[in-house]
Amino acid sequence: MKRFSCESDAREYLEAVRWPNGIVCPHCKNSDQNKIWKIHANTAKKIRPGLYRCAECDKEFTVTVGTIFEDSHIPLSKWLIAFYMVASAKKGTSALWIQQNLGLGSYRTAWMMMHKIRHALKDPAFMEPLTGTVECDETYINALPRQRSGEKRPVKGFREGSEKVPIVALIQRDGAVRTKVTPNVTQKNLRLFLAANADPNSTINTDQSKLYYFLRGFKRHDTVNHSVKEYARHNADGTVSHVNGCESFFSLLKRGVYGSFHHVSKEHLPRYCDEFSFRWNNRHLNSGERFVTGLKKAEGKRLTYKMPIAK
C-alpha cells in the first residue's frame, strides 16, 4: 500500500511491466518511439496524466487501454493492491475484504473487480498437451449458500440432482494444472477431457473409481486404491503412482471456497478455478514475481458487468 500510495507511482509501475522495451500503441501495435509522444497533463484542459498519442493511427491511449483496467473509475493504485492480494493469497481473498480494506463504495464494485482479475488470470486455450505422468481426479463442491429454515434443498451427495458441482483436474507431475467444471462426471466426458489435454504417450494416474475403467489411448494407466488406504505406490520400474497432486490442489480450492468465499455460484465457479490454477501453476515464484506474471496476462482482456449475465 505504501508502494502504490499515489496514482503516478501505480501508473509508472504498470507502464514498466506492460512496456518493458518501450511504449507500444494498443490500437495499432506501433512500437516506434519516434512516432509516439506524451501529452502533458493539464487540469484546466481536462488532460489526464499518462496520456499518449500515436502518429501511426492518430489515436490517444493510456497504459490501461486494452486491459481489465480500461474505463474504470476505481483508482489504479487500488487495482494493483487488489491484484497483488489475489496473486499472493494462497486460499483466495474475498470481495468483502477488498471492499473494507480499500475503501470501495459497494460490495458489487469489489465483486466485479475480483472477477475482472480472475478473468485476466485465465490461461488462453491450451495448445500443448500435458506430458509425462499426468494425474486425473474429480471432486465435488457445494455451490449453494447455507440452508435457510424451511427451505427445500436438492438431493445431497453426488447423485443426479445433487447440490454439489463436479470439477475435474488434470495435473502434470510437478507441473501445471488444468480444470474443468462439468454438469456431471461420466466416462465419456472424462475421456474427452483427457484426450484433449493429455499426450497419448503419457502415463495416466487415477484412483480406483469405475469412471476410469477401460481407459485407452495412452501409454499406461496406473491406479491407486484409496479404499484400502493406498495413496502412493512405488512401481518396479522406479516410478511412483498417485494422485496426491490433484488432492493437494482440491484441498486449496475447497479451503478457499468454504473459508474465504463461503458461497460460490456454479455459473462463476470456473473463474475461481482459474484463479487457483494460476497460483498453482506459478507456485514456485514468490508473491512479487507472481504479481508481475499476472499483470502481464491482463493485456488484451476486457470484462464488463453485463457479460457474465448475458452469457
Backbone torsions as a table, in degrees:
resi	resn	phi	psi	omega
1	MET	NA	-32.8	175.8
2	LYS	-68.5	-36.9	-177.2
3	ARG	-66.7	-38.3	-179.2
4	PHE	-109.6	44.0	-177.7
5	SER	-73.4	-21.3	178.5
6	CYS	-131.0	158.6	-174.9
7	GLU	-66.0	-35.4	-178.2
8	SER	-64.3	-40.7	178.0
9	ASP	-64.4	-42.6	-179.8
10	ALA	-65.5	-41.5	-178.9
11	ARG	-67.4	-43.6	179.4
12	GLU	-64.2	-36.1	178.8
13	TYR	-66.6	-45.0	179.8
14	LEU	-65.0	-36.4	176.6
15	GLU	-63.7	-39.9	179.8
16	ALA	-66.9	-34.2	179.5
17	VAL	-76.9	-43.7	-175.9
18	ARG	-78.8	-34.3	-178.2
19	TRP	-122.1	69.0	-178.1
20	PRO	-69.4	-23.7	-178.3
21	ASN	-110.3	20.8	-179.2
22	GLY	116.1	160.9	-175.8
23	ILE	-67.2	138.4	177.7
24	VAL	-125.5	129.0	179.2
25	CYS	-69.7	123.9	-179.9
26	PRO	-72.7	-12.7	-178.6
27	HIS	-85.8	-49.2	-175.8
28	CYS	-117.8	0.9	179.4
29	LYS	64.8	24.1	176.4
30	ASN	-71.9	128.2	-179.3
31	SER	-118.2	9.6	177.8
32	ASP	-75.2	111.1	-175.1
33	GLN	-65.9	-20.5	178.1
34	ASN	-76.9	-13.8	-179.6
35	LYS	-109.7	14.6	175.9
36	ILE	-130.4	127.8	178.4
37	TRP	-131.2	155.0	-177.6
38	LYS	-92.3	136.0	177.0
39	ILE	-97.4	119.4	-176.6
40	HIS	-69.5	141.8	-178.1
41	ALA	-66.3	142.5	179.3
42	ASN	-147.1	106.7	-177.2
43	THR	-64.1	-37.8	-178.6
44	ALA	-63.5	-36.7	179.9
45	LYS	-95.7	8.7	178.0
46	LYS	59.2	39.8	175.5
47	ILE	-98.8	114.9	-174.9
48	ARG	-78.6	156.6	178.3
49	PRO	-67.6	154.3	176.4
50	GLY	78.7	20.1	-177.8
51	LEU	-93.1	135.7	179.0
52	TYR	-127.2	158.8	174.9
53	ARG	-128.8	136.6	179.7
54	CYS	-101.3	129.6	179.8
55	ALA	-76.2	-21.5	-179.2
56	GLU	-70.6	-50.8	-178.1
57	CYS	-106.2	-3.6	178.6
58	ASP	56.7	43.3	178.7
59	LYS	-124.4	151.5	177.1
60	GLU	-95.7	153.7	-179.8
61	PHE	-160.4	163.7	171.5
62	THR	-126.7	179.6	-177.2
63	VAL	-69.5	-18.5	-178.4
64	THR	-86.1	-12.0	-178.2
65	VAL	-65.7	132.5	-179.9
66	GLY	81.7	16.1	178.3
67	THR	-129.6	178.3	178.4
68	ILE	-68.5	-14.4	-178.6
69	PHE	-86.2	-6.1	-174.4
70	GLU	-66.6	140.0	177.4
71	ASP	60.1	24.1	179.0
72	SER	-94.7	136.4	177.4
73	HIS	-86.8	-6.0	177.5
74	ILE	-77.5	134.6	179.2
75	PRO	-56.0	142.1	-179.1
76	LEU	-62.0	-31.7	179.0
77	SER	-61.4	-39.1	178.5
78	LYS	-71.5	-33.8	176.1
79	TRP	-60.6	-46.2	-176.7
80	LEU	-68.5	-35.6	177.2
81	ILE	-65.2	-43.5	178.2
82	ALA	-64.0	-40.1	179.0
83	PHE	-62.6	-41.5	179.4
84	TYR	-64.3	-40.4	-179.4
85	MET	-63.6	-40.9	178.6
86	VAL	-65.9	-40.6	-177.7
87	ALA	-71.3	-25.1	-173.4
88	SER	-105.6	-21.2	-177.8
89	ALA	-76.7	114.7	-173.6
90	LYS	-62.7	-35.5	-177.7
91	LYS	-112.8	21.6	175.0
92	GLY	88.6	161.5	178.7
93	THR	-126.9	129.9	-177.2
94	SER	-77.1	154.4	178.1
95	ALA	-66.7	-30.1	178.8
96	LEU	-66.3	-39.3	176.7
97	TRP	-62.8	-43.2	179.2
98	ILE	-62.0	-42.4	-179.9
99	GLN	-62.4	-45.5	-175.6
100	GLN	-70.8	-40.8	-173.8
101	ASN	-85.2	-22.4	177.2
102	LEU	-99.9	-1.8	176.9
103	GLY	67.8	40.1	179.5
104	LEU	-80.5	155.4	-172.9
105	GLY	-71.0	-31.8	-176.3
106	SER	-148.4	161.1	177.0
107	TYR	-67.2	-35.3	-179.3
108	ARG	-61.6	-36.7	177.7
109	THR	-63.9	-45.9	179.2
110	ALA	-65.7	-39.6	179.8
111	TRP	-62.0	-42.5	179.4
112	MET	-69.2	-36.7	176.2
113	MET	-58.2	-46.0	-177.4
114	MET	-65.1	-38.8	179.2
115	HIS	-69.6	-33.9	175.7
116	LYS	-65.2	-39.8	178.6
117	ILE	-66.2	-42.3	176.9
118	ARG	-62.7	-37.2	177.5
119	HIS	-63.5	-37.3	178.6
120	ALA	-68.9	-34.1	-177.2
121	LEU	-77.2	-12.2	-177.6
122	LYS	-65.7	134.9	177.5
123	ASP	-76.4	147.0	175.4
124	PRO	-68.1	-179.6	179.7
125	ALA	-58.3	131.7	-176.5
126	PHE	-74.5	129.4	-179.7
127	MET	-100.8	-30.0	-177.1
128	GLU	-106.1	132.9	-179.9
129	PRO	-75.8	159.6	174.7
130	LEU	-73.3	141.3	-174.8
131	THR	-124.4	175.0	178.5
132	GLY	73.5	-133.2	176.8
133	THR	-94.0	122.4	-176.6
134	VAL	-118.2	123.8	177.4
135	GLU	-92.4	140.5	178.3
136	CYS	-132.8	130.7	178.7
137	ASP	-156.3	163.2	179.1
138	GLU	-129.9	155.6	176.5
139	THR	-143.7	173.0	-177.2
140	TYR	-132.6	130.1	-176.9
141	ILE	-120.5	133.6	177.1
142	ASN	-75.3	113.8	-176.0
143	ALA	-102.2	19.1	179.7
144	LEU	-111.1	152.4	176.0
145	PRO	-71.4	176.8	-179.3
146	ARG	-61.1	146.5	-177.8
147	GLN	-71.1	131.4	177.9
148	ARG	-88.1	162.7	-177.9
149	SER	-64.1	125.1	178.6
150	GLY	80.6	3.4	-177.8
151	GLU	-85.4	135.8	176.2
152	LYS	-84.9	136.0	-178.3
153	ARG	-116.7	159.5	175.9
154	PRO	-65.7	177.9	-179.3
155	VAL	-63.4	135.2	178.0
156	LYS	-82.1	161.6	178.3
157	GLY	93.6	-155.8	-174.0
158	PHE	-109.0	10.0	-177.1
159	ARG	-77.9	174.0	177.9
160	GLU	-62.5	134.2	-176.0
161	GLY	86.9	7.3	-178.9
162	SER	-71.5	155.3	177.4
163	GLU	-80.7	-4.8	-178.6
164	LYS	-92.6	144.2	-177.3
165	VAL	-105.5	126.9	-179.5
166	PRO	-79.6	141.8	175.6
167	ILE	-130.1	131.1	177.2
168	VAL	-108.6	137.5	180.0
169	ALA	-128.1	139.1	171.0
170	LEU	-117.3	129.4	179.9
171	ILE	-130.0	123.3	171.7
172	GLN	-74.2	131.7	-175.0
173	ARG	-52.5	119.3	-177.0
174	ASP	62.2	27.1	-177.7
175	GLY	-134.5	-144.2	-171.9
176	ALA	-85.9	163.1	178.4
177	VAL	-118.2	147.1	173.1
178	ARG	-131.9	132.6	-175.4
179	THR	-121.8	158.8	177.5
180	LYS	-150.1	124.9	174.5
181	VAL	-89.7	122.4	-175.2
182	THR	-122.0	150.9	176.6
183	PRO	-65.8	-29.5	175.6
184	ASN	-157.4	162.8	-179.2
185	VAL	-111.0	117.4	178.1
186	THR	-130.8	167.0	177.0
187	GLN	-60.1	-37.0	-176.6
188	LYS	-65.7	-52.5	-176.8
189	ASN	-71.8	-25.7	173.8
190	LEU	-67.0	-42.0	178.2
191	ARG	-63.9	-39.9	179.0
192	LEU	-65.4	-42.5	179.8
193	PHE	-64.7	-41.6	177.6
194	LEU	-66.9	-43.7	-178.4
195	ALA	-64.2	-32.8	-177.6
196	ALA	-81.0	-20.0	-172.2
197	ASN	-122.4	-13.0	-177.4
198	ALA	-115.2	140.1	178.5
199	ASP	-70.0	140.5	179.8
200	PRO	-59.6	-24.5	179.9
201	ASN	-88.3	7.8	-178.7
202	SER	-87.7	161.7	176.1
203	THR	-101.9	122.5	-176.6
204	ILE	-94.7	128.7	175.0
205	ASN	-110.4	127.4	177.8
206	THR	-138.0	176.3	171.7
207	ASP	-88.8	-167.5	-172.8
208	GLN	-86.4	10.6	-177.0
209	SER	-58.3	143.9	179.4
210	LYS	-68.8	-13.6	177.3
211	LEU	-62.4	-24.7	-176.3
212	TYR	-101.0	8.5	175.8
213	TYR	-65.8	148.2	177.6
214	PHE	60.7	31.0	176.5
215	LEU	-74.5	120.5	-175.8
216	ARG	-126.3	169.5	174.4
217	GLY	92.9	7.5	-179.7
218	PHE	-128.4	164.8	-176.2
219	LYS	-60.2	-43.7	-177.0
220	ARG	-157.2	152.5	177.0
221	HIS	-131.1	111.6	178.9
222	ASP	-108.5	141.6	179.0
223	THR	-125.4	152.4	172.0
224	VAL	-120.3	141.9	-174.9
225	ASN	-100.0	97.6	-179.2
226	HIS	-69.7	-23.8	-177.3
227	SER	-66.3	-23.3	176.9
228	VAL	-108.5	21.3	177.0
229	LYS	62.4	37.3	172.7
230	GLU	-99.5	110.7	-175.7
231	TYR	-112.4	-14.1	175.3
232	ALA	-158.0	135.0	-179.2
233	ARG	-127.8	126.0	177.9
234	HIS	-87.9	116.4	-176.9
235	ASN	-84.4	164.8	-178.3
236	ALA	-65.3	-27.7	-178.8
237	ASP	-84.3	6.0	177.2
238	GLY	94.9	-7.1	179.2
239	THR	-83.7	162.1	178.1
240	VAL	-122.3	127.7	-179.3
241	SER	-102.2	124.4	175.8
242	HIS	-169.7	168.0	174.7
243	VAL	-124.3	32.8	-177.3
244	ASN	-67.6	-26.1	176.2
245	GLY	-64.5	-44.7	177.3
246	CYS	-63.7	-41.8	179.6
247	GLU	-62.4	-39.2	178.9
248	SER	-66.0	-43.1	179.0
249	PHE	-64.2	-43.5	-179.5
250	PHE	-64.4	-35.4	179.8
251	SER	-64.9	-40.2	177.1
252	LEU	-66.4	-42.7	-180.0
253	LEU	-61.9	-44.5	-178.2
254	LYS	-69.8	-37.2	177.8
255	ARG	-65.4	-33.0	176.3
256	GLY	-70.7	-44.1	-178.0
257	VAL	-66.2	-47.4	-175.4
258	TYR	-82.8	-29.9	-175.3
259	GLY	-94.6	-38.5	-176.1
260	SER	-99.8	-44.7	-173.7
261	PHE	-95.8	-28.6	178.0
262	HIS	69.3	-42.9	178.6
263	HIS	-142.0	128.0	177.8
264	VAL	-130.7	121.6	179.5
265	SER	-72.4	149.6	-177.5
266	LYS	-66.4	-24.1	178.0
267	GLU	-67.7	-33.9	-178.0
268	HIS	-102.1	-1.4	-178.6
269	LEU	-57.2	-37.6	177.6
270	PRO	-57.6	-32.8	179.1
271	ARG	-68.3	-37.8	177.3
272	TYR	-66.6	-37.0	176.0
273	CYS	-63.7	-37.5	177.3
274	ASP	-62.4	-40.1	179.3
275	GLU	-63.0	-47.6	-178.8
276	PHE	-70.6	-31.7	176.8
277	SER	-66.1	-39.1	178.3
278	PHE	-61.4	-46.6	-179.7
279	ARG	-66.3	-36.6	178.5
280	TRP	-65.4	-45.7	-177.3
281	ASN	-68.1	-20.7	179.1
282	ASN	-116.9	31.3	-176.1
283	ARG	-69.5	-19.2	-179.7
284	HIS	-84.2	-5.4	177.2
285	LEU	-93.0	156.8	173.4
286	ASN	-81.5	176.2	-173.5
287	SER	-61.7	-39.9	179.9
288	GLY	-66.3	-43.7	178.5
289	GLU	-65.8	-38.2	178.1
290	ARG	-66.3	-35.8	177.6
291	PHE	-63.1	-45.8	179.2
292	VAL	-65.9	-41.0	177.9
293	THR	-60.4	-40.6	178.3
294	GLY	-67.9	-39.3	178.7
295	LEU	-62.1	-37.7	179.5
296	LYS	-65.7	-27.7	-179.6
297	LYS	-78.5	-10.4	-177.1
298	ALA	-77.1	-14.3	-176.6
299	GLU	-70.8	136.5	177.3
300	GLY	79.0	12.2	-178.5
301	LYS	-122.2	131.8	176.9
302	ARG	-129.2	150.3	176.7
303	LEU	-150.6	118.3	178.0
304	THR	-101.1	168.0	-175.2
305	TYR	-66.3	-31.2	-176.0
306	LYS	-81.9	-17.2	-175.0
307	MET	-62.2	-47.3	178.5
308	PRO	-63.4	-34.7	-179.3
309	ILE	-68.9	-44.6	-179.2
310	ALA	-63.1	-36.5	-179.9
311	LYS	-67.0	NA	NA
